[in-house]
């Protein structure tokens, strides 16, 4: 039986977080990352580094974005777990 990589279709946790945060930002009227960063009081470069997985998301950053976009409970759980449910 050939070896197969069963999780090749799995979405990496950093991509899940990026998708959820961008979708919530767009829902709140901040479709550009620059606008979301400005509204949350975060440097756009810092936001970009977190989206790309170069820097781990801090609770302070997520809290600042949450104050602006108002994540749902489900979105917060998915961001923390790094999985779609």
Phi, psi and omega in degrees: 000129182290149177284134177232151178262099187292333182265017182295337179270354180293142179268129180298146181306322181295327178289323177298313180299316181299315181297317181294314182294317179295319180295318179294320178297317180294321177300327180273001177098010179245074184284341176261138180302323180299318180293319179296315180299316180297315181295326181274352181077030180245143176295140182297328178295319179298318178297316179298316179298324179287318176303319184275359177080010179287330181228141179285142177296134176262158178298326180295318179295314179296323178295319179296318179291321179299322178298329182275315187260336181068071178301147172281166178299320180296318179296317179298317179298319180292322178296316182291317181282333183074028180222148170278145178252000000 
